[in-house]
Amino acid sequence: MSYASFLRANSRWLAAGFLLTTFSGFGQTFYISLSSGHLREEFDLSHGDFGLLYMIATLGSAICLPWVGRSVDAFPVQRVALVVMLALTGLCVAMANVSSVWMLFFVIFGLRLSGQGMMTHTSMTAMGRWFSAQRGRAVSIASLGFPASESCFPALFVLTSGLLGWRMSWAAAAALVFLFALPVILWLLKQDRQPKALDGDGQKVEGRQWTRREALFDPVFWGVSAGVLAPPFIGTAILFNQVYLVDLRGWSLELFAAAFVVMAMVAILSSLTLGVLIDRFSARGVLPFMLLPLTLACIVLANIHVEAAAFVFMGLLGISNGFTATLGGALWPELYGTRHIGAIRSVAFAMMVFASAAGPGLIGVLIDFHVSYDVQLMGMGGYCALVTGLLFLTSRIAERRGHRT
């Protein structure tokens, strides 16, 4: 099946996946962190204080996600999406009216669980279950929602906050989810997709259907997890502290905001390219190369301090983001089947949420203790380089055991 034919035949489900990932942006760090300066000033919080609060709230959402995420296995995608989007709407309204540190904690917890957590989890689980032979393409298209939100939502925030204040930016987010995303996504999901006997050039053979318990006792699961946890930890830590970074380098915040467009464009190209490669070589085959762009990104940001480095770094981060989002959606069903994919993926995704929480908290504390930011960046790059070797080994083990669907 050609790419154009694939898009025409599956447009409504691909569009639903794309929009779910797009509107997860209101629970992602890049959007919440745009309010960090206002929140720290209003509630008299240091970088470390706010990072710690953010970390604990996100950890709480990660703990809940394996249980909440099982709902995608138990209920129709449309029903899950409805509940999640209503929750996200209410939480955006709550952020617009946040009045205390305690309220801020629970609002961030909810935004991370419903936005970053369940919106993304619902989209990626649906793509993994609905598609087999063309799974890589489907996941890559749904993953385009991430760069779409990263390129559009910051501009929406800056525009609205400049005119009406940062709180009204969150009110606008709530209105956008409730008045646009919710009705459109529910209409797209009105018809559930049933995988056909022949999907694309032929349905891949369904192998063993692992339970969540079986997957958690599989060494391959933990080898893969060591790799997939690095991008959310590192990417979130750096973007969460973007104001500190630009002050440290003497860059303008406007320049760094412009670099988000580069990241988004490169992430789109990376995601689409990887989707084709996954369908051709399998997700296992491309797994070992996952952390190479992020390794280079950390090295560049640590050692090159001119303004152009911001664009090079964000471009490499875009490659990493596109790679991680697409690979994560395709790899788990390829390794463990689709029957229990919601339960299995919810654990993996919960750990990613955990990593995204640990990053801002740890880096915020290190900043407060005046640990060199360049040393921190080189440490992150060193971790990626070491784990790349583990991913090569993990990929070989998975290939020999014949993990496939």
N, C-alpha and C positions, 0 to 999 in steps of 0.2 A: 504494500500500500504506500503510495507517495505521501509526502508530507502534507501537501494541499488536500488530498483526499482524506487523510487522517483528521485534519482540522475540520473539514466540512462535516464528516460523519459524527464527530464527537464534540462539536462546538459548545453545546450547552453545558456539558460536564466539565470540560476544560475551563470554560469561563467561570463556572462556580468555584473550581479549585483556585483559579487565579484570584478571584475576588476575595475568597476567604483568606488567602495569604496576604493580599494587599491590605485588608483592614485589620489584620493582626498587628499592623504597624502601630496602632494606638496603644498597644501593650508592650511594644519593643523598647529597648533601652534608648535607641537613637531619638525617639520622640519624647519619652519621659524626661530624658536628660536635658532637653531644651528648656524645661522648667526648673532645672536644678538650682540655678543661680537665684531665681525668685524664691524658691522654697527654702534654700539655705538662709537667705537674708530674712525672710519673713519669720522663720522659726529659730533663728540664731543657731544654725548648725554648721560645723566645720566640714571640710571635705571628708574626713574620716567618719564623722558622725552620720552624715547623709549616706555615705557609702555603706556603713555598717547597717543602717536602717534598711537600705535598699537590698542588701545582701540577705538579711534575715527574712524580710518579706518575700523575696524571691525564693529562698530556700523553703519557706512554708508552702508556696505554690508548687514547688517541685515535689515535696512530700505528698501532696494531695493528688498530683497528676496521674500516678499509676492507677488509682482507684477511679477518679473521674474519667480518665481516658478510656477505661473499659466500656464506657457507654457507647462508643462507636461500634463495638462488636454486638451490643445488645439492642440498640435502637436504630431506626432509619437515620441516614445522614441528615435529611431535612429537619427532623425533629431535634437532633443534637445541635445543628447549626442555629435553629430558632432560639433555643435556650441560651446558647453561648452569646449570640448577638444581642439579645435583650440584656443579659448580664453586662456585656461590654458597654452598652449604651448607658445603663445606670451608673456604672463606675466612672465613665467620663464625666457625667453630671456631678458625681460626688467629688471628683478631682477639682472641678470648677468651683466647688463650694467648700473645699477642705479648710478646716479651721483650727486644727491642733496636730501635734506630732503623732498622737495615737490614731487619729483619723487618717492621717497621711499613710501610716503603716498599713492599715487595713485596705486603703484604696490601692496602694501599690501592689499589695498581695493579690487583690482581685484583678487588677489590670494585667498582671503577669500571668495569672492562671487562665483568665478568659481570653486575653489577647494573644500574648506570645505563646501560651500553652495550648489551649483548646482550639482556637481558630486555626493555628498551624497544624496541630495534630489531626484535626478533622479533615483538613484538605489533603495532607500527605497520606493519611491512612486510606482515604477514599480513592486517591489515584493509584496507590499500590494494590488495592483490592479490585478496582474496576478494570485495570489494564494488565496485560501479561506480556505479549510479544512486543507491544509498543509502550511498555511501562516507562522506559527512559525518556521517551519523548513527552509522555503525559506529565511526568513529574517535572521535567524541565520547563514545560509551559506553565504549570501551576506555580512553580518557583519564581517565575517572573514577577509575581506579586510583591516579592521582597524588594527588589530594586525599584519597582514602580512606587512603592510607598516611601522608600528612602529618598527618592528624587522629588516627590510631590509634597509629602506631608510636612517636612521642615519648612518649605516655602509657605505652605498654608499657615503654619504656626507663626512664622515671622510676620506675615502679612496681617493676620488677625490680631496678634498681640501688639503689633505696632499701632494699630488703629483703635483697638478696644481693650487691650490688656491681656495678660497671659491666661487669666481665668476664662475669658471668653473664647480663647483658642480651644480649650477643652469642651466648652459648650458647643462650639462649632463641630468638634469631632463627634460628640454625641448625636447631634442632628444629622450629620452625614451618615453615620452608621444606621440610625433608625429610619430615616426617610429615603435613603438610597440603597445602601448595602443590604439591609434586611429584606425588603420586598423583592429586589432583583435576584438575590441568591436563592430565596425560597421558591421563586418562580422557576429558576433554572434547575433546581433540585426536585421540582414537582414530579418529574419522571426519573425513576431510579434506573441506573445503567446496569444491565445484566451482561457480564462478559460472554461473548459469543464463542461458539465452538471453534471458529476461525477468526482470530483477531489479528489483522494485518496479514503478514505472510504465512501465518500459521501459529496456532496456540502453542506456547511452551508447555512441555510435559510437567504436570503437577507432581511433585515429589512428596516427601515426608512433610506433614503438617505439624510443626512443633508447638507444644504448649509453652506458656510463659515460664513455667517451672523448669521445663527441659532446656529452654534457651538460656536461662540464668545459670545453669550448671555447665554450659558449653564454653570452653576456653576461647573459642572464636568470638563469642559475644563480647568478652572482656577485652580481647585484643583490639577489636574494632572500636570499642568504647574509648579506649585510651587515645585513639586518634580523633574521633568525632567530638570529644570534649574540648580539644584545644581551641578550635575556632570560636565557639561561644565565649570561652573564658577570656581569650586574648582580645578578640574583636570588641566585645562588650566593655572590657576594662579600659581599652584605649578610647573608644567613643564616649563612654560615660565621663571620662576625664578630659574631654576635648578642650574645654575652657582652660584647664591647667596647662595642657600641651601647647596651645597657641600662645599663651602668656609666656611660657618657658622659652619658646622658640622666637618670640617676637613677631609672630605672624598675626594677621587680622582674622577675626572670627568669620568675616565675610569670605575671605580667601578659602578657609577650611570648609565653609559651607558650600562653596563652588566646587570643591573637590568631591563632594558627595555625588554630583552629577556624573563625574568620571567613574566613580565606584559603581553607580547604578548602570551605566552604559556597558561597562566591562562585565559586570555580573550577568547582564542579559546575554551577551555573546558567549560568556563562559557556560552559562546554564544550557543554552540551546546546543552548543557544541558538545557538551558532555552528554546530553540526552541521546544524541546520535551515537556517540562512542559507547555508551552503556548498552544500547540495543545491539550494537555490532560485536562488542568484546565482553560484555557482562559487567555488572557493577563490581564484582570481585576482581576483575582484570584491571580496573582503573583505580581501585582502592589504594595501592601503595603510593600513588602520586598526590594524594589528597593534601598533604601538608606542605608541599614544596613552595607554593606561592606565599603561604603565610610565613614560612621561614624567611624568605627573601624580604617580605614586607617588614618584619621586625628588624632585620639587619639594616635595611635602608633607613627606617625611621630613627634608629639608634645612632647611626653614624653620619648621616647627611642632614644638615640643619638648615639648608637654604629653602626658600619657599617652594621651589619645584619639587622638593622631596614630598611635600604634602600630596601632590597629584600622583607621583609615582607610588607612594604608599597606598593611597586610596585605590589606585588601579589594581595593584596586587591584592589588596583586600577584597576588591570586587571579584577577582578571579577565584579567590578562596571562598567567598560567600556563595557564588554561583555553583562552584564545585560541591561544597558541603550540602547545600540545600537539595540539589538534584540527586547526589549520591545517597544521602540519607533517606530520601523517599523511595529509592529503587532497591537499595541494598538489603534492608530487613526482610521484605517479602521474598526476595531472591534467595536469601539464606534460610528462612524459616517458614515459608509458605504464607498463605493469606488467611487461613481460617481463624487464627488467633492473633492476627497482625496488630489489631488495636491494642490488645493487652501487652504484647511484646514491645511494640513501638512506644507505648506510653512510658515504660520503664526507661528505655533508651533516651526518650525525649526529656523525661524528668531529670535524668542525670545531666543533660545538656542545659536545662534550665538551672540546675544546681551550679553548674560551671559558670553560667552567665551571672549568677549571683555572687559567687566567690570572687570573680575577677574585680568588679568595682570595689567590693569591701576590702580585699587584700591590698589592692593598689592604693586605695584611699588611705589606709593605715600606713603603708610604706611612705607615701608622700608626706603625711604628717610627721613621720620620723626622719624625713629628709634623706631618704635613700635615693641615690641617683636614678633618675628616670631612664637614662641610657643603659645603666646596668640592668634594670628591670626588663627592658626591652630585649637585651641580649640574652637574658635568662629565658624569656619566652621563646625566642628563636632557637636556643639550644635544646629546649624541650621538644620542639617540633622536629628538629633534626634527628634526635634520638628515637622518637616514636616512629618516624618514617621507616627505620629499620625493622621495628616490630610489625608494622603494617605489611611490609614485604613478606615476612614470615607468616603472618596471619592469613594473607591472601593465598599463599602456597598451601597451607593446611586446609583451607576451605576448598580449594580446587581439588586436592587429592581426595578429600572425603566425598566430593561430588555434591556439595550443597547446591541445590538448584530447584527452581520451580518449573 
